[in-house]
Each structure stands twice: as structure tokens, then as C-alpha cells.
Amino acid sequence: MSEENELDVEDDLGKLEDIVEELENEQLDLERSIELFEQGVKLAEGIKKGLSEAEFKLKKVVESSDLDFEAEDFNL
């Protein structure tokens, strides 16, 4: 995973937090709530993909090392 992907995950997490805060506002109309929910789902999918890539990279590093580490699956 490149630095750009890492920044994307962090940025997307921040955006997702903003969406959650806005959705918690009881003054939103239904249309805006649905729009935010759709954006949140797309962001969550990207975050999950980025975290999966990071997990794969870490497993490769651990498996290729001579150290006595065991990699456990990270359950998203």
C-alpha cells in the first residue's frame, strides 16, 4: 500500500466521521439522509479495501522475516 493509499484511508475515515456526525443531526430531511448514507457506504468500502491491502502487506513482511512472529487474520 502506497503512502497515497494510506492518506486516502485516513482522509476517508475523517470524511466518514463527518457523515456520521451529520446523520446524527435530527434536523436532516430524508433525501439528505439517504444521500449521506450512500456516500458513507462508498467510503466504508474504500476504507475496507485499503485496510485489506495494508493487512496483506503486513502479512507478507511478517512471513518473509526470520523473526518468530505469527500473523493472525484481521477481521474487518
C-alpha positions as CSV (number, residue, x, y, z in Angstrom):
1,M,0.0,0.0,0.0
2,S,1.5,3.3,-1.0
3,E,1.6,6.5,1.1
4,E,-1.1,7.9,-1.1
5,N,-3.4,5.0,-0.3
6,E,-2.6,5.4,3.4
7,L,-3.6,9.0,3.2
8,D,-6.7,8.1,1.3
9,V,-7.8,5.8,4.1
10,E,-7.1,8.4,6.7
11,D,-8.9,11.1,4.7
12,D,-11.8,8.7,4.1
13,L,-12.1,7.9,7.8
14,G,-12.3,11.6,8.5
15,K,-15.0,12.1,5.9
16,L,-16.9,9.1,7.2
17,E,-16.8,10.6,10.7
18,D,-18.2,13.9,9.4
19,I,-21.0,12.0,7.7
20,V,-21.9,10.1,10.8
21,E,-22.0,13.4,12.8
22,E,-24.3,14.9,10.2
23,L,-26.5,11.9,10.1
24,E,-26.9,12.1,13.9
25,N,-28.5,15.5,13.4
26,E,-32.2,15.0,13.8
27,Q,-33.0,18.0,11.6
28,L,-32.0,16.3,8.3
29,D,-34.6,15.6,5.7
30,L,-34.9,12.1,4.3
31,E,-33.4,12.9,1.0
32,R,-30.2,14.3,2.6
33,S,-30.0,11.4,5.0
34,I,-30.1,8.9,2.1
35,E,-27.5,10.9,0.2
36,L,-25.2,10.8,3.2
37,F,-25.8,7.2,3.8
38,E,-24.8,6.3,0.2
39,Q,-21.7,8.4,0.5
40,G,-20.8,6.7,3.8
41,V,-21.2,3.2,2.3
42,K,-18.9,4.1,-0.6
43,L,-16.3,5.5,1.8
44,A,-16.6,2.4,4.0
45,E,-16.0,0.1,1.0
46,G,-12.9,2.1,0.1
47,I,-11.6,2.0,3.7
48,K,-12.2,-1.7,3.9
49,K,-10.2,-2.2,0.7
50,G,-7.4,0.0,2.0
51,L,-7.2,-1.9,5.3
52,S,-7.2,-5.2,3.5
53,E,-4.3,-4.1,1.3
54,A,-2.4,-3.0,4.5
55,E,-3.1,-6.3,6.2
56,F,-1.8,-8.2,3.1
57,K,1.4,-6.1,3.1
58,L,2.0,-6.7,6.8
59,K,1.4,-10.4,6.4
60,K,4.0,-10.5,3.6
61,V,6.5,-8.7,5.8
62,V,6.0,-11.0,8.7
63,E,6.1,-14.1,6.6
64,S,9.3,-13.0,4.9
65,S,11.1,-12.2,8.1
66,D,13.3,-14.5,10.1
67,L,11.7,-13.5,13.3
68,D,9.4,-15.8,15.2
69,F,6.2,-13.9,14.5
70,E,2.8,-15.3,13.7
71,A,0.3,-13.3,11.7
72,E,-3.3,-13.6,12.7
73,D,-6.1,-12.6,10.4
74,F,-7.5,-9.2,11.0
75,N,-11.3,-9.5,10.9
76,L,-13.0,-6.5,9.3
